[in-house]
Amino acid sequence: MGLGGINQTAQAVFQQEFRVLTSDEQASVLQLVQEGKAPGEAWETVPAERFFEEMLAELTELYYAHPLAQEEIGYVGMADATGWTRLGLNELEPREPEAISSQPGL
């Protein structure tokens, strides 16, 4: 609902979807959400300020979960492990199990 609310705010303020706005316009929409002043019916159900806080925390966590981002800030706990070589989407390390649905007999 929160992501839909961001789009509702973009529509209300700029008459366009959030994804096509300029960087400055997108920042304005997010500022309204952060301040709890965003127009849109989604914000009647979901508190905009709380959604923004949770979204920011989730995005930060996801960004810094990647070994290269950890290395960027000087954390070498996993970034320098010899086993972490496959960093692409859906690339498994040899030690990682395959998905259950692809294992014969299960």
BALOBA-1460 file (C-alpha; in Angstrom, 3 decimals):
// residues 106
<rec num="1" residu="m" x="0.000" y="0.000" z="0.000"/>
<rec num="2" residu="g" x="2.864" y="2.363" z="0.769"/>
<rec num="3" residu="l" x="4.405" y="2.060" z="-2.688"/>
<rec num="4" residu="g" x="0.980" y="2.679" z="-4.183"/>
<rec num="5" residu="g" x="0.681" y="5.679" z="-1.888"/>
<rec num="6" residu="i" x="3.920" y="7.110" z="-3.258"/>
<rec num="7" residu="n" x="2.462" y="6.828" z="-6.743"/>
<rec num="8" residu="q" x="-0.817" y="8.424" z="-5.584"/>
<rec num="9" residu="t" x="1.148" y="11.339" z="-4.153"/>
<rec num="10" residu="a" x="3.074" y="11.740" z="-7.408"/>
<rec num="11" residu="q" x="-0.210" y="11.764" z="-9.325"/>
<rec num="12" residu="a" x="-1.761" y="14.305" z="-6.951"/>
<rec num="13" residu="v" x="1.216" y="16.673" z="-6.978"/>
<rec num="14" residu="f" x="2.674" y="16.253" z="-10.492"/>
<rec num="15" residu="q" x="-0.114" y="14.448" z="-12.417"/>
<rec num="16" residu="q" x="2.380" y="11.727" z="-13.402"/>
<rec num="17" residu="e" x="3.506" y="8.347" z="-12.114"/>
<rec num="18" residu="f" x="6.419" y="8.432" z="-9.688"/>
<rec num="19" residu="r" x="8.695" y="6.435" z="-12.017"/>
<rec num="20" residu="v" x="8.589" y="9.083" z="-14.765"/>
<rec num="21" residu="l" x="9.243" y="12.087" z="-12.520"/>
<rec num="22" residu="t" x="12.577" y="13.886" z="-12.515"/>
<rec num="23" residu="s" x="14.951" y="13.213" z="-9.625"/>
<rec num="24" residu="d" x="13.980" y="16.525" z="-8.013"/>
<rec num="25" residu="e" x="10.275" y="15.759" z="-8.346"/>
<rec num="26" residu="q" x="10.768" y="12.282" z="-6.886"/>
<rec num="27" residu="a" x="12.673" y="13.812" z="-3.974"/>
<rec num="28" residu="s" x="9.760" y="16.227" z="-3.404"/>
<rec num="29" residu="v" x="7.284" y="13.335" z="-3.279"/>
<rec num="30" residu="l" x="9.456" y="11.381" z="-0.849"/>
<rec num="31" residu="q" x="9.888" y="14.497" z="1.290"/>
<rec num="32" residu="l" x="6.112" y="14.808" z="1.575"/>
<rec num="33" residu="v" x="5.869" y="11.150" z="2.588"/>
<rec num="34" residu="q" x="8.669" y="11.542" z="5.127"/>
<rec num="35" residu="e" x="6.959" y="14.574" z="6.678"/>
<rec num="36" residu="g" x="3.550" y="12.876" z="6.750"/>
<rec num="37" residu="k" x="2.083" y="15.537" z="4.436"/>
<rec num="38" residu="a" x="1.612" y="13.376" z="1.342"/>
<rec num="39" residu="p" x="-1.767" y="13.481" z="-0.391"/>
<rec num="40" residu="g" x="-3.354" y="10.188" z="-1.403"/>
<rec num="41" residu="e" x="-5.968" y="7.821" z="-0.020"/>
<rec num="42" residu="a" x="-3.376" y="5.147" z="0.847"/>
<rec num="43" residu="w" x="-2.101" y="7.428" z="3.600"/>
<rec num="44" residu="e" x="-5.498" y="7.237" z="5.292"/>
<rec num="45" residu="t" x="-4.707" y="3.588" z="6.070"/>
<rec num="46" residu="v" x="-0.913" y="3.548" z="6.219"/>
<rec num="47" residu="p" x="0.813" y="6.294" z="8.240"/>
<rec num="48" residu="a" x="3.142" y="7.955" z="5.708"/>
<rec num="49" residu="e" x="5.876" y="8.837" z="8.212"/>
<rec num="50" residu="r" x="5.982" y="5.295" z="9.567"/>
<rec num="51" residu="f" x="6.042" y="3.815" z="6.062"/>
<rec num="52" residu="f" x="8.946" y="6.079" z="5.096"/>
<rec num="53" residu="e" x="10.900" y="5.095" z="8.202"/>
<rec num="54" residu="e" x="10.354" y="1.383" z="7.560"/>
<rec num="55" residu="m" x="11.151" y="1.708" z="3.849"/>
<rec num="56" residu="l" x="14.398" y="3.533" z="4.588"/>
<rec num="57" residu="a" x="15.439" y="0.877" z="7.116"/>
<rec num="58" residu="e" x="14.644" y="-1.962" z="4.696"/>
<rec num="59" residu="l" x="16.489" y="-0.341" z="1.791"/>
<rec num="60" residu="t" x="19.542" y="0.303" z="3.936"/>
<rec num="61" residu="e" x="19.545" y="-3.275" z="5.179"/>
<rec num="62" residu="l" x="19.193" y="-4.673" z="1.666"/>
<rec num="63" residu="y" x="21.952" y="-2.459" z="0.266"/>
<rec num="64" residu="y" x="24.446" y="-3.362" z="2.980"/>
<rec num="65" residu="a" x="23.611" y="-7.073" z="2.811"/>
<rec num="66" residu="h" x="25.684" y="-7.285" z="-0.375"/>
<rec num="67" residu="p" x="29.342" y="-8.217" z="0.229"/>
<rec num="68" residu="l" x="30.632" y="-5.444" z="-2.046"/>
<rec num="69" residu="a" x="28.677" y="-2.812" z="-0.088"/>
<rec num="70" residu="q" x="30.056" y="-4.262" z="3.150"/>
<rec num="71" residu="e" x="33.563" y="-4.028" z="1.747"/>
<rec num="72" residu="e" x="32.864" y="-0.426" z="0.736"/>
<rec num="73" residu="i" x="32.333" y="0.558" z="4.387"/>
<rec num="74" residu="g" x="35.295" y="-1.450" z="5.616"/>
<rec num="75" residu="y" x="33.418" y="-4.463" z="6.976"/>
<rec num="76" residu="v" x="35.312" y="-7.541" z="5.884"/>
<rec num="77" residu="g" x="33.345" y="-10.162" z="7.789"/>
<rec num="78" residu="m" x="32.036" y="-11.849" z="4.646"/>
<rec num="79" residu="a" x="33.319" y="-9.706" z="1.807"/>
<rec num="80" residu="d" x="36.758" y="-11.307" z="1.841"/>
<rec num="81" residu="a" x="35.599" y="-14.892" z="2.384"/>
<rec num="82" residu="t" x="36.946" y="-17.142" z="-0.339"/>
<rec num="83" residu="g" x="33.542" y="-18.723" z="-0.917"/>
<rec num="84" residu="w" x="31.744" y="-15.501" z="-1.849"/>
<rec num="85" residu="t" x="32.525" y="-15.307" z="-5.545"/>
<rec num="86" residu="r" x="29.101" y="-15.607" z="-7.146"/>
<rec num="87" residu="l" x="27.385" y="-12.304" z="-6.456"/>
<rec num="88" residu="g" x="24.943" y="-12.184" z="-9.357"/>
<rec num="89" residu="l" x="21.206" y="-12.704" z="-9.189"/>
<rec num="90" residu="n" x="20.289" y="-16.390" z="-8.757"/>
<rec num="91" residu="e" x="23.923" y="-17.534" z="-8.744"/>
<rec num="92" residu="l" x="24.508" y="-20.175" z="-6.082"/>
<rec num="93" residu="e" x="27.803" y="-21.009" z="-4.443"/>
<rec num="94" residu="p" x="28.758" y="-24.705" z="-4.713"/>
<rec num="95" residu="r" x="28.029" y="-25.153" z="-0.984"/>
<rec num="96" residu="e" x="24.475" y="-23.775" z="-1.265"/>
<rec num="97" residu="p" x="21.613" y="-26.268" z="-1.719"/>
<rec num="98" residu="e" x="19.518" y="-26.267" z="-4.843"/>
<rec num="99" residu="a" x="15.879" y="-25.328" z="-4.592"/>
<rec num="100" residu="i" x="13.740" y="-28.176" z="-3.271"/>
<rec num="101" residu="s" x="11.519" y="-28.191" z="-6.356"/>
<rec num="102" residu="s" x="14.519" y="-28.960" z="-8.611"/>
<rec num="103" residu="q" x="15.723" y="-31.972" z="-6.593"/>
<rec num="104" residu="p" x="14.579" y="-35.332" z="-8.009"/>
<rec num="105" residu="g" x="12.271" y="-37.371" z="-5.828"/>
<rec num="106" residu="l" x="10.977" y="-34.480" z="-3.733"/>
